[in-house]
Amino acid sequence: MADLLGSILSSMERPPVVGDKESRRKAREQAARIKNIKEHEKRQKMEFRKKMEKEISEFIQDTTETKKKFKPMGKIERSILHDVVEVAGLTSFSFGEDEESRYVMIFKNEFAPCNEELEAYRKGEEWDPAKAEEKRKLKELARREAEADALRGPSCVNPASDYKDKYSHLIGKVAAKDAAHTLQANKTYGCVPVANKRDTRSIEEAMNEIRAKKRLKQEDGESASSSN
């Protein structure tokens, strides 16, 4: 009995043997799968790096190429490519709006892109050096003209059309010019010619005239009083 009880108690101290073996087997299988996946990814990265190193080496040796555009690739591949380019002493940039369309362009240092070229790639446009040079010359010409205008100072602005020609289809060109020369102000509307407004008298002459008018007015008043 004691032996039977001891055997029962000892069997209750640990899980069933069959369960232990199954759990350990599944754990080993899972660990093996993870290891295989990591090793596979590692091999893929190494193979991709070797491939990029070969393409970069060919690019450097090719004297006809100044830049190279790669097809869209994932973030890990782009990181590996940038690293290979940096080791090779070249310049690289990533372009593309979303993750699926992101791609890498590499440049030889002596042909590094300018800001305008990079901006074109960011917008998804093709870079045309001839058009860019023409645009640069136009901007430079506009800048020089602006500087010349600033040195000349403000200038008179001529009207787009002559007012004498505006009504020539109604009264003719000769009549329009004559009317412009002979036009005078209408006095009935209170318009007085400038010549009539100008007083050419001196201050002393004006004061004497005012005093004479006052004396004449006083004399007329005294004459009227005496007659009454």
ZIMOJO-V796944 format. One record per residue. N is the residue number from 1. RES is the residue in one letter. SS is DSSP state (hx for helix, st for strand, lp for the rest). PSI is psi in degrees with one decimal (* if undefined). D_FIRST is the distance of its C-alpha to the first C-alpha in whole Angstrom. Layout:
n = {N:N}
res = {RES:RES}
ss = {SS:SS}
psi = {PSI:PSI}
d_first = {D_FIRST:D_FIRST}
//
This chain:
n = {1:2:3:4:5:6:7:8:9:10:11:12:13:14:15:16:17:18:19:20:21:22:23:24:25:26:27:28:29:30:31:32:33:34:35:36:37:38:39:40:41:42:43:44:45:46:47:48:49:50:51:52:53:54:55:56:57:58:59:60:61:62:63:64:65:66:67:68:69:70:71:72:73:74:75:76:77:78:79:80:81:82:83:84:85:86:87:88:89:90:91:92:93:94:95:96:97:98:99:100:101:102:103:104:105:106:107:108:109:110:111:112:113:114:115:116:117:118:119:120:121:122:123:124:125:126:127:128:129:130:131:132:133:134:135:136:137:138:139:140:141:142:143:144:145:146:147:148:149:150:151:152:153:154:155:156:157:158:159:160:161:162:163:164:165:166:167:168:169:170:171:172:173:174:175:176:177:178:179:180:181:182:183:184:185:186:187:188:189:190:191:192:193:194:195:196:197:198:199:200:201:202:203:204:205:206:207:208:209:210:211:212:213:214:215:216:217:218:219:220:221:222:223:224:225:226:227:228}
res = {M:A:D:L:L:G:S:I:L:S:S:M:E:R:P:P:V:V:G:D:K:E:S:R:R:K:A:R:E:Q:A:A:R:I:K:N:I:K:E:H:E:K:R:Q:K:M:E:F:R:K:K:M:E:K:E:I:S:E:F:I:Q:D:T:T:E:T:K:K:K:F:K:P:M:G:K:I:E:R:S:I:L:H:D:V:V:E:V:A:G:L:T:S:F:S:F:G:E:D:E:E:S:R:Y:V:M:I:F:K:N:E:F:A:P:C:N:E:E:L:E:A:Y:R:K:G:E:E:W:D:P:A:K:A:E:E:K:R:K:L:K:E:L:A:R:R:E:A:E:A:D:A:L:R:G:P:S:C:V:N:P:A:S:D:Y:K:D:K:Y:S:H:L:I:G:K:V:A:A:K:D:A:A:H:T:L:Q:A:N:K:T:Y:G:C:V:P:V:A:N:K:R:D:T:R:S:I:E:E:A:M:N:E:I:R:A:K:K:R:L:K:Q:E:D:G:E:S:A:S:S:S:N}
ss = {lp:hx:hx:hx:hx:hx:hx:hx:hx:hx:hx:hx:lp:lp:lp:lp:hx:hx:hx:hx:hx:hx:hx:hx:hx:hx:hx:hx:hx:hx:hx:hx:hx:hx:hx:hx:hx:hx:hx:hx:hx:hx:hx:hx:hx:hx:hx:hx:hx:hx:hx:hx:hx:hx:hx:hx:hx:hx:hx:hx:hx:lp:lp:lp:lp:lp:st:st:st:lp:lp:lp:lp:lp:hx:hx:hx:hx:hx:hx:hx:hx:hx:hx:hx:hx:hx:hx:lp:lp:st:st:st:st:st:lp:lp:lp:hx:hx:hx:lp:st:st:st:st:st:lp:hx:hx:hx:lp:lp:lp:hx:hx:hx:hx:hx:hx:hx:hx:lp:lp:lp:lp:lp:lp:hx:hx:hx:hx:hx:hx:hx:hx:hx:hx:hx:hx:hx:hx:hx:hx:hx:hx:hx:hx:hx:hx:hx:hx:lp:lp:lp:lp:lp:lp:lp:lp:lp:lp:hx:hx:hx:hx:lp:hx:hx:hx:hx:lp:hx:hx:hx:hx:hx:hx:hx:hx:hx:hx:lp:lp:lp:lp:hx:hx:hx:lp:lp:lp:lp:hx:hx:hx:hx:lp:lp:lp:lp:lp:hx:hx:hx:hx:hx:hx:hx:hx:hx:hx:hx:hx:hx:hx:hx:hx:hx:hx:hx:hx:hx:hx:hx:hx:hx:lp}
psi = {-46.5:-40.9:-39.5:-41.6:-40.0:-38.2:-37.4:-44.7:-41.7:-33.7:-25.7:-12.5:-16.9:157.2:165.7:144.2:-37.2:-40.8:-40.9:-45.2:-41.3:-42.0:-44.0:-35.8:-43.8:-38.4:-41.5:-40.4:-43.2:-42.9:-37.3:-40.7:-43.1:-41.3:-42.4:-39.7:-44.6:-42.4:-37.3:-44.8:-38.7:-43.4:-41.0:-43.5:-42.0:-42.4:-41.8:-40.4:-43.2:-39.8:-44.1:-40.3:-38.5:-44.3:-38.8:-40.1:-43.5:-37.3:-41.1:-39.2:-20.9:113.3:-9.9:-16.4:134.0:-19.4:161.3:132.2:127.4:158.4:159.3:141.2:166.9:173.2:-40.9:-43.6:-40.9:-37.9:-41.9:-42.8:-44.0:-38.5:-42.9:-41.6:-40.9:-41.7:-35.7:-10.0:27.5:-177.5:138.4:149.8:150.9:138.4:162.1:138.5:-43.3:170.4:-34.4:-26.8:3.5:133.3:168.0:138.4:136.4:150.7:144.7:142.8:-34.8:-10.6:34.7:141.4:149.0:175.5:-38.4:-38.5:-43.9:-39.0:-36.3:-44.0:-37.6:-31.7:-2.0:22.4:157.1:145.1:122.4:105.9:-36.7:-47.3:-37.5:-39.5:-39.7:-41.5:-38.7:-41.7:-40.4:-41.1:-39.2:-40.1:-43.0:-37.6:-42.8:-40.2:-38.1:-40.3:-39.4:-41.3:-37.4:-36.3:-34.5:-25.5:-175.8:142.2:156.7:137.5:117.0:138.9:153.0:-28.4:152.0:132.9:-25.1:-27.5:-11.3:-37.1:19.4:-25.7:-11.9:-42.7:1.2:157.2:-42.7:-46.3:-37.1:-41.3:-42.0:-42.6:-34.9:-34.5:-34.2:2.1:128.6:159.2:144.7:115.9:-26.4:-17.5:15.5:11.6:122.8:131.6:150.3:-35.8:-36.1:-25.4:-18.0:122.9:115.0:0.1:154.6:168.4:-40.7:-42.7:-39.9:-41.5:-40.5:-40.9:-37.4:-42.5:-39.8:-39.1:-39.5:-45.4:-42.3:-37.9:-39.8:-41.9:-41.7:-35.8:-41.8:-37.7:-39.0:-35.0:-42.8:-34.7:-25.8:*}
d_first = {0:4:5:5:6:8:10:11:12:14:15:17:19:21:23:23:24:26:28:29:31:33:34:35:37:39:39:41:43:44:45:47:49:50:51:53:55:56:57:59:60:61:63:65:66:67:69:70:72:73:75:76:77:79:81:82:83:85:87:88:90:91:95:95:92:92:89:86:85:81:79:77:74:70:70:68:71:73:72:72:75:77:75:76:80:80:79:82:84:85:85:83:82:80:82:81:80:76:73:74:78:77:79:80:84:84:88:90:91:94:94:92:92:94:93:95:93:90:91:92:88:87:89:88:91:93:95:98:100:104:103:102:105:107:105:105:109:110:108:110:113:112:111:114:116:115:116:119:119:118:121:124:123:123:125:127:126:128:128:127:130:133:134:138:136:134:137:139:138:140:143:143:143:146:146:143:144:147:146:143:146:148:146:147:145:146:148:147:144:144:144:146:147:146:149:150:148:149:151:153:155:155:153:157:158:156:156:160:160:158:160:163:161:161:164:166:163:165:168:168:166:169:172:170:170:174:175:174}
//
